[in-house]
Amino acid sequence: MNTFLGHQTIADFYGCKSEKINSCEFIEATLLKAAKLLNLTVVNTTIHSFSPIGVSGVIVIEESHIAIHTWPEHNYIAIDFFTCNKSFDLNMGLEWLKQEFNAESLSIKEIKRGGLKEIADYKI
């Protein structure tokens, strides 16, 4: 039995090519390709370019969401994958993203969210 409602994976990409990670078009296309590669179902996409630099966005997927924030001036990208199941190979997808972003390194942390035991303690 799954004892948690959600799984959040936090990925930090360091040493990225800044000309790529400051492009809304590149970020959106890359995240949509990643979702397709992982067999995730895209519902909606919002990507925003900041002035003078940086991109943020969210890909809403049936499985939950993918959020991204870029800091081209630091060659850094932060991505959060929040999903309600682990039926796909996220590590493969993150390694693919590392290549697409030309990142020198990738750091991954996983958090389990919504413990069913804790939730049951609050049922009326």
Chimera marker file (.cmm) of the C-alpha trace (Angstrom):
<marker_set name="trace">
<marker id="1" x="0.000" y="0.000" z="0.000" r="1" g="1" b="0" radius="0.5"/>
<marker id="2" x="1.224" y="3.481" z="-0.887" r="1" g="1" b="0" radius="0.5"/>
<marker id="3" x="1.586" y="5.291" z="2.428" r="1" g="1" b="0" radius="0.5"/>
<marker id="4" x="2.021" y="8.740" z="0.886" r="1" g="1" b="0" radius="0.5"/>
<marker id="5" x="-0.177" y="10.772" z="-1.454" r="1" g="1" b="0" radius="0.5"/>
<marker id="6" x="2.646" y="12.511" z="-3.266" r="1" g="1" b="0" radius="0.5"/>
<marker id="7" x="6.293" y="12.350" z="-4.201" r="1" g="1" b="0" radius="0.5"/>
<marker id="8" x="8.255" y="15.558" z="-4.718" r="1" g="1" b="0" radius="0.5"/>
<marker id="9" x="11.613" y="15.401" z="-6.443" r="1" g="1" b="0" radius="0.5"/>
<marker id="10" x="13.766" y="18.509" z="-6.277" r="1" g="1" b="0" radius="0.5"/>
<marker id="11" x="16.448" y="18.757" z="-8.961" r="1" g="1" b="0" radius="0.5"/>
<marker id="12" x="19.218" y="21.363" z="-9.065" r="1" g="1" b="0" radius="0.5"/>
<marker id="13" x="21.116" y="21.712" z="-12.346" r="1" g="1" b="0" radius="0.5"/>
<marker id="14" x="24.467" y="23.513" z="-12.084" r="1" g="1" b="0" radius="0.5"/>
<marker id="15" x="26.767" y="24.822" z="-14.810" r="1" g="1" b="0" radius="0.5"/>
<marker id="16" x="24.044" y="25.192" z="-17.460" r="1" g="1" b="0" radius="0.5"/>
<marker id="17" x="24.496" y="27.078" z="-20.695" r="1" g="1" b="0" radius="0.5"/>
<marker id="18" x="22.899" y="30.468" z="-19.979" r="1" g="1" b="0" radius="0.5"/>
<marker id="19" x="21.889" y="31.221" z="-23.576" r="1" g="1" b="0" radius="0.5"/>
<marker id="20" x="19.645" y="28.141" z="-23.580" r="1" g="1" b="0" radius="0.5"/>
<marker id="21" x="18.117" y="28.552" z="-20.136" r="1" g="1" b="0" radius="0.5"/>
<marker id="22" x="17.000" y="32.136" z="-20.752" r="1" g="1" b="0" radius="0.5"/>
<marker id="23" x="14.691" y="31.127" z="-23.615" r="1" g="1" b="0" radius="0.5"/>
<marker id="24" x="10.983" y="30.533" z="-22.903" r="1" g="1" b="0" radius="0.5"/>
<marker id="25" x="10.686" y="28.597" z="-26.144" r="1" g="1" b="0" radius="0.5"/>
<marker id="26" x="13.596" y="26.301" z="-25.301" r="1" g="1" b="0" radius="0.5"/>
<marker id="27" x="12.406" y="25.722" z="-21.708" r="1" g="1" b="0" radius="0.5"/>
<marker id="28" x="8.829" y="24.958" z="-22.781" r="1" g="1" b="0" radius="0.5"/>
<marker id="29" x="9.850" y="22.648" z="-25.627" r="1" g="1" b="0" radius="0.5"/>
<marker id="30" x="12.355" y="20.813" z="-23.418" r="1" g="1" b="0" radius="0.5"/>
<marker id="31" x="9.915" y="20.264" z="-20.539" r="1" g="1" b="0" radius="0.5"/>
<marker id="32" x="7.194" y="19.086" z="-22.930" r="1" g="1" b="0" radius="0.5"/>
<marker id="33" x="9.666" y="16.627" z="-24.497" r="1" g="1" b="0" radius="0.5"/>
<marker id="34" x="10.612" y="15.413" z="-21.008" r="1" g="1" b="0" radius="0.5"/>
<marker id="35" x="6.941" y="14.883" z="-20.116" r="1" g="1" b="0" radius="0.5"/>
<marker id="36" x="6.445" y="12.902" z="-23.338" r="1" g="1" b="0" radius="0.5"/>
<marker id="37" x="9.591" y="10.864" z="-22.697" r="1" g="1" b="0" radius="0.5"/>
<marker id="38" x="8.263" y="9.975" z="-19.215" r="1" g="1" b="0" radius="0.5"/>
<marker id="39" x="4.756" y="9.204" z="-20.569" r="1" g="1" b="0" radius="0.5"/>
<marker id="40" x="3.208" y="11.963" z="-18.454" r="1" g="1" b="0" radius="0.5"/>
<marker id="41" x="-0.069" y="13.534" z="-19.554" r="1" g="1" b="0" radius="0.5"/>
<marker id="42" x="0.206" y="17.305" z="-20.074" r="1" g="1" b="0" radius="0.5"/>
<marker id="43" x="-2.879" y="19.336" z="-19.132" r="1" g="1" b="0" radius="0.5"/>
<marker id="44" x="-1.647" y="22.931" z="-19.315" r="1" g="1" b="0" radius="0.5"/>
<marker id="45" x="1.567" y="24.933" z="-19.706" r="1" g="1" b="0" radius="0.5"/>
<marker id="46" x="2.532" y="28.373" z="-18.427" r="1" g="1" b="0" radius="0.5"/>
<marker id="47" x="6.060" y="29.668" z="-19.055" r="1" g="1" b="0" radius="0.5"/>
<marker id="48" x="7.092" y="33.252" z="-18.257" r="1" g="1" b="0" radius="0.5"/>
<marker id="49" x="10.215" y="35.210" z="-19.196" r="1" g="1" b="0" radius="0.5"/>
<marker id="50" x="11.446" y="37.819" z="-16.723" r="1" g="1" b="0" radius="0.5"/>
<marker id="51" x="13.099" y="41.094" z="-17.638" r="1" g="1" b="0" radius="0.5"/>
<marker id="52" x="15.989" y="41.356" z="-17.898" r="1" g="1" b="0" radius="0.5"/>
<marker id="53" x="16.742" y="37.656" z="-17.357" r="1" g="1" b="0" radius="0.5"/>
<marker id="54" x="15.313" y="34.336" z="-16.163" r="1" g="1" b="0" radius="0.5"/>
<marker id="55" x="12.428" y="31.989" z="-16.892" r="1" g="1" b="0" radius="0.5"/>
<marker id="56" x="9.811" y="30.388" z="-14.633" r="1" g="1" b="0" radius="0.5"/>
<marker id="57" x="7.003" y="28.059" z="-15.478" r="1" g="1" b="0" radius="0.5"/>
<marker id="58" x="4.727" y="25.195" z="-14.650" r="1" g="1" b="0" radius="0.5"/>
<marker id="59" x="3.636" y="22.214" z="-16.680" r="1" g="1" b="0" radius="0.5"/>
<marker id="60" x="0.432" y="20.864" z="-15.161" r="1" g="1" b="0" radius="0.5"/>
<marker id="61" x="0.258" y="17.126" z="-15.721" r="1" g="1" b="0" radius="0.5"/>
<marker id="62" x="-2.483" y="14.660" z="-14.798" r="1" g="1" b="0" radius="0.5"/>
<marker id="63" x="0.035" y="13.142" z="-12.413" r="1" g="1" b="0" radius="0.5"/>
<marker id="64" x="0.471" y="16.616" z="-10.738" r="1" g="1" b="0" radius="0.5"/>
<marker id="65" x="3.063" y="19.193" z="-11.958" r="1" g="1" b="0" radius="0.5"/>
<marker id="66" x="6.552" y="20.145" z="-13.090" r="1" g="1" b="0" radius="0.5"/>
<marker id="67" x="7.807" y="23.582" z="-11.984" r="1" g="1" b="0" radius="0.5"/>
<marker id="68" x="10.975" y="25.290" z="-13.240" r="1" g="1" b="0" radius="0.5"/>
<marker id="69" x="12.932" y="28.424" z="-12.346" r="1" g="1" b="0" radius="0.5"/>
<marker id="70" x="16.105" y="29.490" z="-14.162" r="1" g="1" b="0" radius="0.5"/>
<marker id="71" x="18.874" y="31.843" z="-13.117" r="1" g="1" b="0" radius="0.5"/>
<marker id="72" x="20.937" y="32.259" z="-16.318" r="1" g="1" b="0" radius="0.5"/>
<marker id="73" x="23.259" y="34.722" z="-14.583" r="1" g="1" b="0" radius="0.5"/>
<marker id="74" x="24.265" y="31.851" z="-12.269" r="1" g="1" b="0" radius="0.5"/>
<marker id="75" x="24.011" y="29.049" z="-14.887" r="1" g="1" b="0" radius="0.5"/>
<marker id="76" x="21.495" y="27.362" z="-12.568" r="1" g="1" b="0" radius="0.5"/>
<marker id="77" x="18.074" y="25.695" z="-12.939" r="1" g="1" b="0" radius="0.5"/>
<marker id="78" x="15.725" y="24.481" z="-10.187" r="1" g="1" b="0" radius="0.5"/>
<marker id="79" x="13.045" y="21.940" z="-11.132" r="1" g="1" b="0" radius="0.5"/>
<marker id="80" x="10.371" y="20.384" z="-8.914" r="1" g="1" b="0" radius="0.5"/>
<marker id="81" x="8.527" y="17.260" z="-10.036" r="1" g="1" b="0" radius="0.5"/>
<marker id="82" x="5.453" y="16.586" z="-7.889" r="1" g="1" b="0" radius="0.5"/>
<marker id="83" x="3.606" y="13.383" z="-8.700" r="1" g="1" b="0" radius="0.5"/>
<marker id="84" x="0.978" y="11.157" z="-7.144" r="1" g="1" b="0" radius="0.5"/>
<marker id="85" x="2.739" y="7.974" z="-8.235" r="1" g="1" b="0" radius="0.5"/>
<marker id="86" x="6.158" y="6.649" z="-9.185" r="1" g="1" b="0" radius="0.5"/>
<marker id="87" x="5.109" y="4.704" z="-12.295" r="1" g="1" b="0" radius="0.5"/>
<marker id="88" x="7.821" y="6.247" z="-14.484" r="1" g="1" b="0" radius="0.5"/>
<marker id="89" x="11.625" y="6.435" z="-14.516" r="1" g="1" b="0" radius="0.5"/>
<marker id="90" x="12.201" y="9.988" z="-13.283" r="1" g="1" b="0" radius="0.5"/>
<marker id="91" x="15.962" y="9.473" z="-12.904" r="1" g="1" b="0" radius="0.5"/>
<marker id="92" x="16.205" y="8.694" z="-16.623" r="1" g="1" b="0" radius="0.5"/>
<marker id="93" x="14.209" y="11.864" z="-17.363" r="1" g="1" b="0" radius="0.5"/>
<marker id="94" x="16.411" y="13.990" z="-15.112" r="1" g="1" b="0" radius="0.5"/>
<marker id="95" x="19.567" y="12.653" z="-16.770" r="1" g="1" b="0" radius="0.5"/>
<marker id="96" x="18.024" y="13.483" z="-20.154" r="1" g="1" b="0" radius="0.5"/>
<marker id="97" x="17.282" y="17.029" z="-18.923" r="1" g="1" b="0" radius="0.5"/>
<marker id="98" x="20.864" y="17.344" z="-17.670" r="1" g="1" b="0" radius="0.5"/>
<marker id="99" x="22.071" y="16.655" z="-21.207" r="1" g="1" b="0" radius="0.5"/>
<marker id="100" x="19.541" y="19.045" z="-22.778" r="1" g="1" b="0" radius="0.5"/>
<marker id="101" x="20.541" y="21.857" z="-20.389" r="1" g="1" b="0" radius="0.5"/>
<marker id="102" x="24.257" y="21.057" z="-20.865" r="1" g="1" b="0" radius="0.5"/>
<marker id="103" x="24.494" y="20.986" z="-17.062" r="1" g="1" b="0" radius="0.5"/>
<marker id="104" x="27.799" y="20.109" z="-15.482" r="1" g="1" b="0" radius="0.5"/>
<marker id="105" x="26.141" y="18.545" z="-12.437" r="1" g="1" b="0" radius="0.5"/>
<marker id="106" x="22.775" y="17.499" z="-11.068" r="1" g="1" b="0" radius="0.5"/>
<marker id="107" x="21.666" y="17.226" z="-7.441" r="1" g="1" b="0" radius="0.5"/>
<marker id="108" x="18.450" y="15.346" z="-6.571" r="1" g="1" b="0" radius="0.5"/>
<marker id="109" x="16.427" y="15.264" z="-3.347" r="1" g="1" b="0" radius="0.5"/>
<marker id="110" x="13.203" y="13.344" z="-2.811" r="1" g="1" b="0" radius="0.5"/>
<marker id="111" x="10.429" y="14.202" z="-0.359" r="1" g="1" b="0" radius="0.5"/>
<marker id="112" x="7.365" y="12.111" z="0.449" r="1" g="1" b="0" radius="0.5"/>
<marker id="113" x="4.236" y="14.237" z="0.917" r="1" g="1" b="0" radius="0.5"/>
<marker id="114" x="0.854" y="13.623" z="2.519" r="1" g="1" b="0" radius="0.5"/>
<marker id="115" x="1.461" y="10.710" z="4.873" r="1" g="1" b="0" radius="0.5"/>
<marker id="116" x="-1.739" y="8.641" z="5.051" r="1" g="1" b="0" radius="0.5"/>
<marker id="117" x="-1.140" y="7.826" z="8.726" r="1" g="1" b="0" radius="0.5"/>
<marker id="118" x="-0.951" y="11.528" z="9.595" r="1" g="1" b="0" radius="0.5"/>
<marker id="119" x="-4.002" y="12.277" z="7.452" r="1" g="1" b="0" radius="0.5"/>
<marker id="120" x="-5.974" y="9.497" z="9.193" r="1" g="1" b="0" radius="0.5"/>
<marker id="121" x="-5.208" y="11.123" z="12.561" r="1" g="1" b="0" radius="0.5"/>
<marker id="122" x="-7.288" y="14.145" z="11.480" r="1" g="1" b="0" radius="0.5"/>
<marker id="123" x="-10.346" y="12.391" z="10.027" r="1" g="1" b="0" radius="0.5"/>
<marker id="124" x="-13.607" y="13.366" z="11.661" r="1" g="1" b="0" radius="0.5"/>
<link id1="1" id2="2" r="1" g="1" b="0" radius="0.2"/>
<link id1="2" id2="3" r="1" g="1" b="0" radius="0.2"/>
<link id1="3" id2="4" r="1" g="1" b="0" radius="0.2"/>
<link id1="4" id2="5" r="1" g="1" b="0" radius="0.2"/>
<link id1="5" id2="6" r="1" g="1" b="0" radius="0.2"/>
<link id1="6" id2="7" r="1" g="1" b="0" radius="0.2"/>
<link id1="7" id2="8" r="1" g="1" b="0" radius="0.2"/>
<link id1="8" id2="9" r="1" g="1" b="0" radius="0.2"/>
<link id1="9" id2="10" r="1" g="1" b="0" radius="0.2"/>
<link id1="10" id2="11" r="1" g="1" b="0" radius="0.2"/>
<link id1="11" id2="12" r="1" g="1" b="0" radius="0.2"/>
<link id1="12" id2="13" r="1" g="1" b="0" radius="0.2"/>
<link id1="13" id2="14" r="1" g="1" b="0" radius="0.2"/>
<link id1="14" id2="15" r="1" g="1" b="0" radius="0.2"/>
<link id1="15" id2="16" r="1" g="1" b="0" radius="0.2"/>
<link id1="16" id2="17" r="1" g="1" b="0" radius="0.2"/>
<link id1="17" id2="18" r="1" g="1" b="0" radius="0.2"/>
<link id1="18" id2="19" r="1" g="1" b="0" radius="0.2"/>
<link id1="19" id2="20" r="1" g="1" b="0" radius="0.2"/>
<link id1="20" id2="21" r="1" g="1" b="0" radius="0.2"/>
<link id1="21" id2="22" r="1" g="1" b="0" radius="0.2"/>
<link id1="22" id2="23" r="1" g="1" b="0" radius="0.2"/>
<link id1="23" id2="24" r="1" g="1" b="0" radius="0.2"/>
<link id1="24" id2="25" r="1" g="1" b="0" radius="0.2"/>
<link id1="25" id2="26" r="1" g="1" b="0" radius="0.2"/>
<link id1="26" id2="27" r="1" g="1" b="0" radius="0.2"/>
<link id1="27" id2="28" r="1" g="1" b="0" radius="0.2"/>
<link id1="28" id2="29" r="1" g="1" b="0" radius="0.2"/>
<link id1="29" id2="30" r="1" g="1" b="0" radius="0.2"/>
<link id1="30" id2="31" r="1" g="1" b="0" radius="0.2"/>
<link id1="31" id2="32" r="1" g="1" b="0" radius="0.2"/>
<link id1="32" id2="33" r="1" g="1" b="0" radius="0.2"/>
<link id1="33" id2="34" r="1" g="1" b="0" radius="0.2"/>
<link id1="34" id2="35" r="1" g="1" b="0" radius="0.2"/>
<link id1="35" id2="36" r="1" g="1" b="0" radius="0.2"/>
<link id1="36" id2="37" r="1" g="1" b="0" radius="0.2"/>
<link id1="37" id2="38" r="1" g="1" b="0" radius="0.2"/>
<link id1="38" id2="39" r="1" g="1" b="0" radius="0.2"/>
<link id1="39" id2="40" r="1" g="1" b="0" radius="0.2"/>
<link id1="40" id2="41" r="1" g="1" b="0" radius="0.2"/>
<link id1="41" id2="42" r="1" g="1" b="0" radius="0.2"/>
<link id1="42" id2="43" r="1" g="1" b="0" radius="0.2"/>
<link id1="43" id2="44" r="1" g="1" b="0" radius="0.2"/>
<link id1="44" id2="45" r="1" g="1" b="0" radius="0.2"/>
<link id1="45" id2="46" r="1" g="1" b="0" radius="0.2"/>
<link id1="46" id2="47" r="1" g="1" b="0" radius="0.2"/>
<link id1="47" id2="48" r="1" g="1" b="0" radius="0.2"/>
<link id1="48" id2="49" r="1" g="1" b="0" radius="0.2"/>
<link id1="49" id2="50" r="1" g="1" b="0" radius="0.2"/>
<link id1="50" id2="51" r="1" g="1" b="0" radius="0.2"/>
<link id1="51" id2="52" r="1" g="1" b="0" radius="0.2"/>
<link id1="52" id2="53" r="1" g="1" b="0" radius="0.2"/>
<link id1="53" id2="54" r="1" g="1" b="0" radius="0.2"/>
<link id1="54" id2="55" r="1" g="1" b="0" radius="0.2"/>
<link id1="55" id2="56" r="1" g="1" b="0" radius="0.2"/>
<link id1="56" id2="57" r="1" g="1" b="0" radius="0.2"/>
<link id1="57" id2="58" r="1" g="1" b="0" radius="0.2"/>
<link id1="58" id2="59" r="1" g="1" b="0" radius="0.2"/>
<link id1="59" id2="60" r="1" g="1" b="0" radius="0.2"/>
<link id1="60" id2="61" r="1" g="1" b="0" radius="0.2"/>
<link id1="61" id2="62" r="1" g="1" b="0" radius="0.2"/>
<link id1="62" id2="63" r="1" g="1" b="0" radius="0.2"/>
<link id1="63" id2="64" r="1" g="1" b="0" radius="0.2"/>
<link id1="64" id2="65" r="1" g="1" b="0" radius="0.2"/>
<link id1="65" id2="66" r="1" g="1" b="0" radius="0.2"/>
<link id1="66" id2="67" r="1" g="1" b="0" radius="0.2"/>
<link id1="67" id2="68" r="1" g="1" b="0" radius="0.2"/>
<link id1="68" id2="69" r="1" g="1" b="0" radius="0.2"/>
<link id1="69" id2="70" r="1" g="1" b="0" radius="0.2"/>
<link id1="70" id2="71" r="1" g="1" b="0" radius="0.2"/>
<link id1="71" id2="72" r="1" g="1" b="0" radius="0.2"/>
<link id1="72" id2="73" r="1" g="1" b="0" radius="0.2"/>
<link id1="73" id2="74" r="1" g="1" b="0" radius="0.2"/>
<link id1="74" id2="75" r="1" g="1" b="0" radius="0.2"/>
<link id1="75" id2="76" r="1" g="1" b="0" radius="0.2"/>
<link id1="76" id2="77" r="1" g="1" b="0" radius="0.2"/>
<link id1="77" id2="78" r="1" g="1" b="0" radius="0.2"/>
<link id1="78" id2="79" r="1" g="1" b="0" radius="0.2"/>
<link id1="79" id2="80" r="1" g="1" b="0" radius="0.2"/>
<link id1="80" id2="81" r="1" g="1" b="0" radius="0.2"/>
<link id1="81" id2="82" r="1" g="1" b="0" radius="0.2"/>
<link id1="82" id2="83" r="1" g="1" b="0" radius="0.2"/>
<link id1="83" id2="84" r="1" g="1" b="0" radius="0.2"/>
<link id1="84" id2="85" r="1" g="1" b="0" radius="0.2"/>
<link id1="85" id2="86" r="1" g="1" b="0" radius="0.2"/>
<link id1="86" id2="87" r="1" g="1" b="0" radius="0.2"/>
<link id1="87" id2="88" r="1" g="1" b="0" radius="0.2"/>
<link id1="88" id2="89" r="1" g="1" b="0" radius="0.2"/>
<link id1="89" id2="90" r="1" g="1" b="0" radius="0.2"/>
<link id1="90" id2="91" r="1" g="1" b="0" radius="0.2"/>
<link id1="91" id2="92" r="1" g="1" b="0" radius="0.2"/>
<link id1="92" id2="93" r="1" g="1" b="0" radius="0.2"/>
<link id1="93" id2="94" r="1" g="1" b="0" radius="0.2"/>
<link id1="94" id2="95" r="1" g="1" b="0" radius="0.2"/>
<link id1="95" id2="96" r="1" g="1" b="0" radius="0.2"/>
<link id1="96" id2="97" r="1" g="1" b="0" radius="0.2"/>
<link id1="97" id2="98" r="1" g="1" b="0" radius="0.2"/>
<link id1="98" id2="99" r="1" g="1" b="0" radius="0.2"/>
<link id1="99" id2="100" r="1" g="1" b="0" radius="0.2"/>
<link id1="100" id2="101" r="1" g="1" b="0" radius="0.2"/>
<link id1="101" id2="102" r="1" g="1" b="0" radius="0.2"/>
<link id1="102" id2="103" r="1" g="1" b="0" radius="0.2"/>
<link id1="103" id2="104" r="1" g="1" b="0" radius="0.2"/>
<link id1="104" id2="105" r="1" g="1" b="0" radius="0.2"/>
<link id1="105" id2="106" r="1" g="1" b="0" radius="0.2"/>
<link id1="106" id2="107" r="1" g="1" b="0" radius="0.2"/>
<link id1="107" id2="108" r="1" g="1" b="0" radius="0.2"/>
<link id1="108" id2="109" r="1" g="1" b="0" radius="0.2"/>
<link id1="109" id2="110" r="1" g="1" b="0" radius="0.2"/>
<link id1="110" id2="111" r="1" g="1" b="0" radius="0.2"/>
<link id1="111" id2="112" r="1" g="1" b="0" radius="0.2"/>
<link id1="112" id2="113" r="1" g="1" b="0" radius="0.2"/>
<link id1="113" id2="114" r="1" g="1" b="0" radius="0.2"/>
<link id1="114" id2="115" r="1" g="1" b="0" radius="0.2"/>
<link id1="115" id2="116" r="1" g="1" b="0" radius="0.2"/>
<link id1="116" id2="117" r="1" g="1" b="0" radius="0.2"/>
<link id1="117" id2="118" r="1" g="1" b="0" radius="0.2"/>
<link id1="118" id2="119" r="1" g="1" b="0" radius="0.2"/>
<link id1="119" id2="120" r="1" g="1" b="0" radius="0.2"/>
<link id1="120" id2="121" r="1" g="1" b="0" radius="0.2"/>
<link id1="121" id2="122" r="1" g="1" b="0" radius="0.2"/>
<link id1="122" id2="123" r="1" g="1" b="0" radius="0.2"/>
<link id1="123" id2="124" r="1" g="1" b="0" radius="0.2"/>
</marker_set>
